[in-house]
Amino acid sequence: MPAREDLSKLKELLKKDSLPQAKEVWRGADVAILLTAPELSEPGFYPDPEFVVTEHALEVSWFFDQIRDASYNDELIDYMNKYMFFGRMADAANRVIKAVVNPSAKLICAGVLKEAEIMLNELMAGEW
């Protein structure tokens, strides 16, 4: 399955000195990756997205793009499950950010990749 191969390549990339950067921060599927914390809006019908706030927003955004592309290429993600998929990746990033003082881009992305691998296994087993 190409998605597994793509995730393996990302794992190897984490061993290099630095990660590529996206041209812009990630926004989609009720997730927003930002360099600075935004002002939260008034509670309303549409809630704010889940924010991942890190100085490494462009690297983490690039990583989200790579995992998105791999998952879409294998048709694992659809209009219904994308919210859970990207939400869990954001949760994984935020767990690292909260657990480690000044985490590196690679450490945050390693947490995201681990969650993506778990979800890939779940999707392939038909658990979603």
Phi and psi in radians as a Rosetta constraint file:
Dihedral C 1 N 2 CA 2 C 2 CIRCULARHARMONIC -1.028 0.35
Dihedral N 2 CA 2 C 2 N 3 CIRCULARHARMONIC -0.571 0.35
Dihedral C 2 N 3 CA 3 C 3 CIRCULARHARMONIC -1.071 0.35
Dihedral N 3 CA 3 C 3 N 4 CIRCULARHARMONIC -0.716 0.35
Dihedral C 3 N 4 CA 4 C 4 CIRCULARHARMONIC -1.071 0.35
Dihedral N 4 CA 4 C 4 N 5 CIRCULARHARMONIC -0.748 0.35
Dihedral C 4 N 5 CA 5 C 5 CIRCULARHARMONIC -1.113 0.35
Dihedral N 5 CA 5 C 5 N 6 CIRCULARHARMONIC -0.727 0.35
Dihedral C 5 N 6 CA 6 C 6 CIRCULARHARMONIC -1.103 0.35
Dihedral N 6 CA 6 C 6 N 7 CIRCULARHARMONIC -0.710 0.35
Dihedral C 6 N 7 CA 7 C 7 CIRCULARHARMONIC -1.182 0.35
Dihedral N 7 CA 7 C 7 N 8 CIRCULARHARMONIC -0.601 0.35
Dihedral C 7 N 8 CA 8 C 8 CIRCULARHARMONIC -1.120 0.35
Dihedral N 8 CA 8 C 8 N 9 CIRCULARHARMONIC -0.688 0.35
Dihedral C 8 N 9 CA 9 C 9 CIRCULARHARMONIC -1.129 0.35
Dihedral N 9 CA 9 C 9 N 10 CIRCULARHARMONIC -0.660 0.35
Dihedral C 9 N 10 CA 10 C 10 CIRCULARHARMONIC -1.142 0.35
Dihedral N 10 CA 10 C 10 N 11 CIRCULARHARMONIC -0.653 0.35
Dihedral C 10 N 11 CA 11 C 11 CIRCULARHARMONIC -1.086 0.35
Dihedral N 11 CA 11 C 11 N 12 CIRCULARHARMONIC -0.711 0.35
Dihedral C 11 N 12 CA 12 C 12 CIRCULARHARMONIC -1.164 0.35
Dihedral N 12 CA 12 C 12 N 13 CIRCULARHARMONIC -0.655 0.35
Dihedral C 12 N 13 CA 13 C 13 CIRCULARHARMONIC -1.083 0.35
Dihedral N 13 CA 13 C 13 N 14 CIRCULARHARMONIC -0.550 0.35
Dihedral C 13 N 14 CA 14 C 14 CIRCULARHARMONIC -1.137 0.35
Dihedral N 14 CA 14 C 14 N 15 CIRCULARHARMONIC -0.285 0.35
Dihedral C 14 N 15 CA 15 C 15 CIRCULARHARMONIC -1.453 0.35
Dihedral N 15 CA 15 C 15 N 16 CIRCULARHARMONIC -0.194 0.35
Dihedral C 15 N 16 CA 16 C 16 CIRCULARHARMONIC -1.401 0.35
Dihedral N 16 CA 16 C 16 N 17 CIRCULARHARMONIC 2.998 0.35
Dihedral C 16 N 17 CA 17 C 17 CIRCULARHARMONIC -1.132 0.35
Dihedral N 17 CA 17 C 17 N 18 CIRCULARHARMONIC -0.697 0.35
Dihedral C 17 N 18 CA 18 C 18 CIRCULARHARMONIC -2.527 0.35
Dihedral N 18 CA 18 C 18 N 19 CIRCULARHARMONIC 2.903 0.35
Dihedral C 18 N 19 CA 19 C 19 CIRCULARHARMONIC -1.895 0.35
Dihedral N 19 CA 19 C 19 N 20 CIRCULARHARMONIC 2.630 0.35
Dihedral C 19 N 20 CA 20 C 20 CIRCULARHARMONIC -1.125 0.35
Dihedral N 20 CA 20 C 20 N 21 CIRCULARHARMONIC 2.837 0.35
Dihedral C 20 N 21 CA 21 C 21 CIRCULARHARMONIC -2.039 0.35
Dihedral N 21 CA 21 C 21 N 22 CIRCULARHARMONIC 2.535 0.35
Dihedral C 21 N 22 CA 22 C 22 CIRCULARHARMONIC -1.301 0.35
Dihedral N 22 CA 22 C 22 N 23 CIRCULARHARMONIC 2.793 0.35
Dihedral C 22 N 23 CA 23 C 23 CIRCULARHARMONIC -1.315 0.35
Dihedral N 23 CA 23 C 23 N 24 CIRCULARHARMONIC -0.436 0.35
Dihedral C 23 N 24 CA 24 C 24 CIRCULARHARMONIC -2.576 0.35
Dihedral N 24 CA 24 C 24 N 25 CIRCULARHARMONIC 2.836 0.35
Dihedral C 24 N 25 CA 25 C 25 CIRCULARHARMONIC -1.250 0.35
Dihedral N 25 CA 25 C 25 N 26 CIRCULARHARMONIC 2.678 0.35
Dihedral C 25 N 26 CA 26 C 26 CIRCULARHARMONIC -1.287 0.35
Dihedral N 26 CA 26 C 26 N 27 CIRCULARHARMONIC 2.370 0.35
Dihedral C 26 N 27 CA 27 C 27 CIRCULARHARMONIC -2.554 0.35
Dihedral N 27 CA 27 C 27 N 28 CIRCULARHARMONIC 2.115 0.35
Dihedral C 27 N 28 CA 28 C 28 CIRCULARHARMONIC 2.947 0.35
Dihedral N 28 CA 28 C 28 N 29 CIRCULARHARMONIC 2.730 0.35
Dihedral C 28 N 29 CA 29 C 29 CIRCULARHARMONIC 0.902 0.35
Dihedral N 29 CA 29 C 29 N 30 CIRCULARHARMONIC 0.750 0.35
Dihedral C 29 N 30 CA 30 C 30 CIRCULARHARMONIC 1.090 0.35
Dihedral N 30 CA 30 C 30 N 31 CIRCULARHARMONIC 0.518 0.35
Dihedral C 30 N 31 CA 31 C 31 CIRCULARHARMONIC -2.270 0.35
Dihedral N 31 CA 31 C 31 N 32 CIRCULARHARMONIC 2.443 0.35
Dihedral C 31 N 32 CA 32 C 32 CIRCULARHARMONIC -2.375 0.35
Dihedral N 32 CA 32 C 32 N 33 CIRCULARHARMONIC 2.210 0.35
Dihedral C 32 N 33 CA 33 C 33 CIRCULARHARMONIC -1.782 0.35
Dihedral N 33 CA 33 C 33 N 34 CIRCULARHARMONIC 2.176 0.35
Dihedral C 33 N 34 CA 34 C 34 CIRCULARHARMONIC -2.328 0.35
Dihedral N 34 CA 34 C 34 N 35 CIRCULARHARMONIC 2.716 0.35
Dihedral C 34 N 35 CA 35 C 35 CIRCULARHARMONIC -1.368 0.35
Dihedral N 35 CA 35 C 35 N 36 CIRCULARHARMONIC -0.582 0.35
Dihedral C 35 N 36 CA 36 C 36 CIRCULARHARMONIC -2.325 0.35
Dihedral N 36 CA 36 C 36 N 37 CIRCULARHARMONIC 2.648 0.35
Dihedral C 36 N 37 CA 37 C 37 CIRCULARHARMONIC -1.186 0.35
Dihedral N 37 CA 37 C 37 N 38 CIRCULARHARMONIC 2.336 0.35
Dihedral C 37 N 38 CA 38 C 38 CIRCULARHARMONIC -1.486 0.35
Dihedral N 38 CA 38 C 38 N 39 CIRCULARHARMONIC 2.902 0.35
Dihedral C 38 N 39 CA 39 C 39 CIRCULARHARMONIC -1.332 0.35
Dihedral N 39 CA 39 C 39 N 40 CIRCULARHARMONIC 2.331 0.35
Dihedral C 39 N 40 CA 40 C 40 CIRCULARHARMONIC -1.361 0.35
Dihedral N 40 CA 40 C 40 N 41 CIRCULARHARMONIC 2.519 0.35
Dihedral C 40 N 41 CA 41 C 41 CIRCULARHARMONIC -1.427 0.35
Dihedral N 41 CA 41 C 41 N 42 CIRCULARHARMONIC 2.900 0.35
Dihedral C 41 N 42 CA 42 C 42 CIRCULARHARMONIC -1.090 0.35
Dihedral N 42 CA 42 C 42 N 43 CIRCULARHARMONIC 2.510 0.35
Dihedral C 42 N 43 CA 43 C 43 CIRCULARHARMONIC -1.020 0.35
Dihedral N 43 CA 43 C 43 N 44 CIRCULARHARMONIC 2.372 0.35
Dihedral C 43 N 44 CA 44 C 44 CIRCULARHARMONIC -2.701 0.35
Dihedral N 44 CA 44 C 44 N 45 CIRCULARHARMONIC -2.829 0.35
Dihedral C 44 N 45 CA 45 C 45 CIRCULARHARMONIC -1.120 0.35
Dihedral N 45 CA 45 C 45 N 46 CIRCULARHARMONIC -0.780 0.35
Dihedral C 45 N 46 CA 46 C 46 CIRCULARHARMONIC -1.743 0.35
Dihedral N 46 CA 46 C 46 N 47 CIRCULARHARMONIC 2.052 0.35
Dihedral C 46 N 47 CA 47 C 47 CIRCULARHARMONIC -1.293 0.35
Dihedral N 47 CA 47 C 47 N 48 CIRCULARHARMONIC 2.820 0.35
Dihedral C 47 N 48 CA 48 C 48 CIRCULARHARMONIC -1.090 0.35
Dihedral N 48 CA 48 C 48 N 49 CIRCULARHARMONIC 2.696 0.35
Dihedral C 48 N 49 CA 49 C 49 CIRCULARHARMONIC -1.227 0.35
Dihedral N 49 CA 49 C 49 N 50 CIRCULARHARMONIC 2.991 0.35
Dihedral C 49 N 50 CA 50 C 50 CIRCULARHARMONIC -1.374 0.35
Dihedral N 50 CA 50 C 50 N 51 CIRCULARHARMONIC 2.145 0.35
Dihedral C 50 N 51 CA 51 C 51 CIRCULARHARMONIC -1.634 0.35
Dihedral N 51 CA 51 C 51 N 52 CIRCULARHARMONIC 2.381 0.35
Dihedral C 51 N 52 CA 52 C 52 CIRCULARHARMONIC -2.015 0.35
Dihedral N 52 CA 52 C 52 N 53 CIRCULARHARMONIC 1.925 0.35
Dihedral C 52 N 53 CA 53 C 53 CIRCULARHARMONIC -1.907 0.35
Dihedral N 53 CA 53 C 53 N 54 CIRCULARHARMONIC 2.060 0.35
Dihedral C 53 N 54 CA 54 C 54 CIRCULARHARMONIC -2.728 0.35
Dihedral N 54 CA 54 C 54 N 55 CIRCULARHARMONIC 2.601 0.35
Dihedral C 54 N 55 CA 55 C 55 CIRCULARHARMONIC -1.170 0.35
Dihedral N 55 CA 55 C 55 N 56 CIRCULARHARMONIC -0.217 0.35
Dihedral C 55 N 56 CA 56 C 56 CIRCULARHARMONIC -1.776 0.35
Dihedral N 56 CA 56 C 56 N 57 CIRCULARHARMONIC 0.513 0.35
Dihedral C 56 N 57 CA 57 C 57 CIRCULARHARMONIC -0.996 0.35
Dihedral N 57 CA 57 C 57 N 58 CIRCULARHARMONIC -0.657 0.35
Dihedral C 57 N 58 CA 58 C 58 CIRCULARHARMONIC -1.252 0.35
Dihedral N 58 CA 58 C 58 N 59 CIRCULARHARMONIC -0.633 0.35
Dihedral C 58 N 59 CA 59 C 59 CIRCULARHARMONIC -1.208 0.35
Dihedral N 59 CA 59 C 59 N 60 CIRCULARHARMONIC -0.775 0.35
Dihedral C 59 N 60 CA 60 C 60 CIRCULARHARMONIC -1.137 0.35
Dihedral N 60 CA 60 C 60 N 61 CIRCULARHARMONIC -0.673 0.35
Dihedral C 60 N 61 CA 61 C 61 CIRCULARHARMONIC -1.075 0.35
Dihedral N 61 CA 61 C 61 N 62 CIRCULARHARMONIC -0.758 0.35
Dihedral C 61 N 62 CA 62 C 62 CIRCULARHARMONIC -1.046 0.35
Dihedral N 62 CA 62 C 62 N 63 CIRCULARHARMONIC -0.732 0.35
Dihedral C 62 N 63 CA 63 C 63 CIRCULARHARMONIC -1.120 0.35
Dihedral N 63 CA 63 C 63 N 64 CIRCULARHARMONIC -0.760 0.35
Dihedral C 63 N 64 CA 64 C 64 CIRCULARHARMONIC -1.014 0.35
Dihedral N 64 CA 64 C 64 N 65 CIRCULARHARMONIC -0.749 0.35
Dihedral C 64 N 65 CA 65 C 65 CIRCULARHARMONIC -1.021 0.35
Dihedral N 65 CA 65 C 65 N 66 CIRCULARHARMONIC -0.762 0.35
Dihedral C 65 N 66 CA 66 C 66 CIRCULARHARMONIC -1.142 0.35
Dihedral N 66 CA 66 C 66 N 67 CIRCULARHARMONIC -0.748 0.35
Dihedral C 66 N 67 CA 67 C 67 CIRCULARHARMONIC -1.200 0.35
Dihedral N 67 CA 67 C 67 N 68 CIRCULARHARMONIC -0.688 0.35
Dihedral C 67 N 68 CA 68 C 68 CIRCULARHARMONIC -1.015 0.35
Dihedral N 68 CA 68 C 68 N 69 CIRCULARHARMONIC -0.855 0.35
Dihedral C 68 N 69 CA 69 C 69 CIRCULARHARMONIC -1.071 0.35
Dihedral N 69 CA 69 C 69 N 70 CIRCULARHARMONIC -0.762 0.35
Dihedral C 69 N 70 CA 70 C 70 CIRCULARHARMONIC -1.090 0.35
Dihedral N 70 CA 70 C 70 N 71 CIRCULARHARMONIC -0.732 0.35
Dihedral C 70 N 71 CA 71 C 71 CIRCULARHARMONIC -1.248 0.35
Dihedral N 71 CA 71 C 71 N 72 CIRCULARHARMONIC -0.677 0.35
Dihedral C 71 N 72 CA 72 C 72 CIRCULARHARMONIC -1.237 0.35
Dihedral N 72 CA 72 C 72 N 73 CIRCULARHARMONIC -0.626 0.35
Dihedral C 72 N 73 CA 73 C 73 CIRCULARHARMONIC -1.068 0.35
Dihedral N 73 CA 73 C 73 N 74 CIRCULARHARMONIC -0.598 0.35
Dihedral C 73 N 74 CA 74 C 74 CIRCULARHARMONIC -1.597 0.35
Dihedral N 74 CA 74 C 74 N 75 CIRCULARHARMONIC 0.120 0.35
Dihedral C 74 N 75 CA 75 C 75 CIRCULARHARMONIC 0.957 0.35
Dihedral N 75 CA 75 C 75 N 76 CIRCULARHARMONIC 0.704 0.35
Dihedral C 75 N 76 CA 76 C 76 CIRCULARHARMONIC -1.551 0.35
Dihedral N 76 CA 76 C 76 N 77 CIRCULARHARMONIC -0.457 0.35
Dihedral C 76 N 77 CA 77 C 77 CIRCULARHARMONIC -1.891 0.35
Dihedral N 77 CA 77 C 77 N 78 CIRCULARHARMONIC 2.377 0.35
Dihedral C 77 N 78 CA 78 C 78 CIRCULARHARMONIC -2.288 0.35
Dihedral N 78 CA 78 C 78 N 79 CIRCULARHARMONIC -3.058 0.35
Dihedral C 78 N 79 CA 79 C 79 CIRCULARHARMONIC -1.141 0.35
Dihedral N 79 CA 79 C 79 N 80 CIRCULARHARMONIC -0.334 0.35
Dihedral C 79 N 80 CA 80 C 80 CIRCULARHARMONIC -1.580 0.35
Dihedral N 80 CA 80 C 80 N 81 CIRCULARHARMONIC -0.810 0.35
Dihedral C 80 N 81 CA 81 C 81 CIRCULARHARMONIC -1.563 0.35
Dihedral N 81 CA 81 C 81 N 82 CIRCULARHARMONIC -0.093 0.35
Dihedral C 81 N 82 CA 82 C 82 CIRCULARHARMONIC -1.096 0.35
Dihedral N 82 CA 82 C 82 N 83 CIRCULARHARMONIC -0.551 0.35
Dihedral C 82 N 83 CA 83 C 83 CIRCULARHARMONIC -1.163 0.35
Dihedral N 83 CA 83 C 83 N 84 CIRCULARHARMONIC -0.726 0.35
Dihedral C 83 N 84 CA 84 C 84 CIRCULARHARMONIC -1.219 0.35
Dihedral N 84 CA 84 C 84 N 85 CIRCULARHARMONIC -0.740 0.35
Dihedral C 84 N 85 CA 85 C 85 CIRCULARHARMONIC -1.048 0.35
Dihedral N 85 CA 85 C 85 N 86 CIRCULARHARMONIC -0.967 0.35
Dihedral C 85 N 86 CA 86 C 86 CIRCULARHARMONIC -1.284 0.35
Dihedral N 86 CA 86 C 86 N 87 CIRCULARHARMONIC -0.506 0.35
Dihedral C 86 N 87 CA 87 C 87 CIRCULARHARMONIC -1.114 0.35
Dihedral N 87 CA 87 C 87 N 88 CIRCULARHARMONIC -0.732 0.35
Dihedral C 87 N 88 CA 88 C 88 CIRCULARHARMONIC -1.183 0.35
Dihedral N 88 CA 88 C 88 N 89 CIRCULARHARMONIC -0.609 0.35
Dihedral C 88 N 89 CA 89 C 89 CIRCULARHARMONIC -1.145 0.35
Dihedral N 89 CA 89 C 89 N 90 CIRCULARHARMONIC -0.711 0.35
Dihedral C 89 N 90 CA 90 C 90 CIRCULARHARMONIC -1.121 0.35
Dihedral N 90 CA 90 C 90 N 91 CIRCULARHARMONIC -0.726 0.35
Dihedral C 90 N 91 CA 91 C 91 CIRCULARHARMONIC -1.035 0.35
Dihedral N 91 CA 91 C 91 N 92 CIRCULARHARMONIC -0.733 0.35
Dihedral C 91 N 92 CA 92 C 92 CIRCULARHARMONIC -1.104 0.35
Dihedral N 92 CA 92 C 92 N 93 CIRCULARHARMONIC -0.760 0.35
Dihedral C 92 N 93 CA 93 C 93 CIRCULARHARMONIC -1.070 0.35
Dihedral N 93 CA 93 C 93 N 94 CIRCULARHARMONIC -0.791 0.35
Dihedral C 93 N 94 CA 94 C 94 CIRCULARHARMONIC -1.169 0.35
Dihedral N 94 CA 94 C 94 N 95 CIRCULARHARMONIC -0.565 0.35
Dihedral C 94 N 95 CA 95 C 95 CIRCULARHARMONIC -1.074 0.35
Dihedral N 95 CA 95 C 95 N 96 CIRCULARHARMONIC -0.756 0.35
Dihedral C 95 N 96 CA 96 C 96 CIRCULARHARMONIC -1.151 0.35
Dihedral N 96 CA 96 C 96 N 97 CIRCULARHARMONIC -0.781 0.35
Dihedral C 96 N 97 CA 97 C 97 CIRCULARHARMONIC -1.061 0.35
Dihedral N 97 CA 97 C 97 N 98 CIRCULARHARMONIC -0.666 0.35
Dihedral C 97 N 98 CA 98 C 98 CIRCULARHARMONIC -1.367 0.35
Dihedral N 98 CA 98 C 98 N 99 CIRCULARHARMONIC -0.495 0.35
Dihedral C 98 N 99 CA 99 C 99 CIRCULARHARMONIC -1.511 0.35
Dihedral N 99 CA 99 C 99 N 100 CIRCULARHARMONIC -0.394 0.35
Dihedral C 99 N 100 CA 100 C 100 CIRCULARHARMONIC -2.175 0.35
Dihedral N 100 CA 100 C 100 N 101 CIRCULARHARMONIC 2.333 0.35
Dihedral C 100 N 101 CA 101 C 101 CIRCULARHARMONIC -1.295 0.35
Dihedral N 101 CA 101 C 101 N 102 CIRCULARHARMONIC 2.189 0.35
Dihedral C 101 N 102 CA 102 C 102 CIRCULARHARMONIC 0.884 0.35
Dihedral N 102 CA 102 C 102 N 103 CIRCULARHARMONIC 1.030 0.35
Dihedral C 102 N 103 CA 103 C 103 CIRCULARHARMONIC -1.161 0.35
Dihedral N 103 CA 103 C 103 N 104 CIRCULARHARMONIC 2.556 0.35
Dihedral C 103 N 104 CA 104 C 104 CIRCULARHARMONIC -1.322 0.35
Dihedral N 104 CA 104 C 104 N 105 CIRCULARHARMONIC 2.855 0.35
Dihedral C 104 N 105 CA 105 C 105 CIRCULARHARMONIC -1.028 0.35
Dihedral N 105 CA 105 C 105 N 106 CIRCULARHARMONIC -0.728 0.35
Dihedral C 105 N 106 CA 106 C 106 CIRCULARHARMONIC -1.138 0.35
Dihedral N 106 CA 106 C 106 N 107 CIRCULARHARMONIC -0.645 0.35
Dihedral C 106 N 107 CA 107 C 107 CIRCULARHARMONIC -1.176 0.35
Dihedral N 107 CA 107 C 107 N 108 CIRCULARHARMONIC -0.759 0.35
Dihedral C 107 N 108 CA 108 C 108 CIRCULARHARMONIC -1.079 0.35
Dihedral N 108 CA 108 C 108 N 109 CIRCULARHARMONIC -0.810 0.35
Dihedral C 108 N 109 CA 109 C 109 CIRCULARHARMONIC -1.157 0.35
Dihedral N 109 CA 109 C 109 N 110 CIRCULARHARMONIC -0.567 0.35
Dihedral C 109 N 110 CA 110 C 110 CIRCULARHARMONIC -1.112 0.35
Dihedral N 110 CA 110 C 110 N 111 CIRCULARHARMONIC -0.699 0.35
Dihedral C 110 N 111 CA 111 C 111 CIRCULARHARMONIC -1.121 0.35
Dihedral N 111 CA 111 C 111 N 112 CIRCULARHARMONIC -0.718 0.35
Dihedral C 111 N 112 CA 112 C 112 CIRCULARHARMONIC -1.125 0.35
Dihedral N 112 CA 112 C 112 N 113 CIRCULARHARMONIC -0.757 0.35
Dihedral C 112 N 113 CA 113 C 113 CIRCULARHARMONIC -1.117 0.35
Dihedral N 113 CA 113 C 113 N 114 CIRCULARHARMONIC -0.716 0.35
Dihedral C 113 N 114 CA 114 C 114 CIRCULARHARMONIC -1.035 0.35
Dihedral N 114 CA 114 C 114 N 115 CIRCULARHARMONIC -0.779 0.35
Dihedral C 114 N 115 CA 115 C 115 CIRCULARHARMONIC -1.152 0.35
Dihedral N 115 CA 115 C 115 N 116 CIRCULARHARMONIC -0.681 0.35
Dihedral C 115 N 116 CA 116 C 116 CIRCULARHARMONIC -1.091 0.35
Dihedral N 116 CA 116 C 116 N 117 CIRCULARHARMONIC -0.691 0.35
Dihedral C 116 N 117 CA 117 C 117 CIRCULARHARMONIC -1.139 0.35
Dihedral N 117 CA 117 C 117 N 118 CIRCULARHARMONIC -0.705 0.35
Dihedral C 117 N 118 CA 118 C 118 CIRCULARHARMONIC -1.078 0.35
Dihedral N 118 CA 118 C 118 N 119 CIRCULARHARMONIC -0.807 0.35
Dihedral C 118 N 119 CA 119 C 119 CIRCULARHARMONIC -1.150 0.35
Dihedral N 119 CA 119 C 119 N 120 CIRCULARHARMONIC -0.669 0.35
Dihedral C 119 N 120 CA 120 C 120 CIRCULARHARMONIC -1.027 0.35
Dihedral N 120 CA 120 C 120 N 121 CIRCULARHARMONIC -0.776 0.35
Dihedral C 120 N 121 CA 121 C 121 CIRCULARHARMONIC -1.087 0.35
Dihedral N 121 CA 121 C 121 N 122 CIRCULARHARMONIC -0.715 0.35
Dihedral C 121 N 122 CA 122 C 122 CIRCULARHARMONIC -1.128 0.35
Dihedral N 122 CA 122 C 122 N 123 CIRCULARHARMONIC -0.769 0.35
Dihedral C 122 N 123 CA 123 C 123 CIRCULARHARMONIC -1.095 0.35
Dihedral N 123 CA 123 C 123 N 124 CIRCULARHARMONIC -0.739 0.35
Dihedral C 123 N 124 CA 124 C 124 CIRCULARHARMONIC -1.218 0.35
Dihedral N 124 CA 124 C 124 N 125 CIRCULARHARMONIC -0.472 0.35
Dihedral C 124 N 125 CA 125 C 125 CIRCULARHARMONIC -1.471 0.35
Dihedral N 125 CA 125 C 125 N 126 CIRCULARHARMONIC -0.016 0.35
Dihedral C 125 N 126 CA 126 C 126 CIRCULARHARMONIC 1.307 0.35
Dihedral N 126 CA 126 C 126 N 127 CIRCULARHARMONIC 0.411 0.35
Dihedral C 126 N 127 CA 127 C 127 CIRCULARHARMONIC -1.406 0.35
Dihedral N 127 CA 127 C 127 N 128 CIRCULARHARMONIC -0.139 0.35
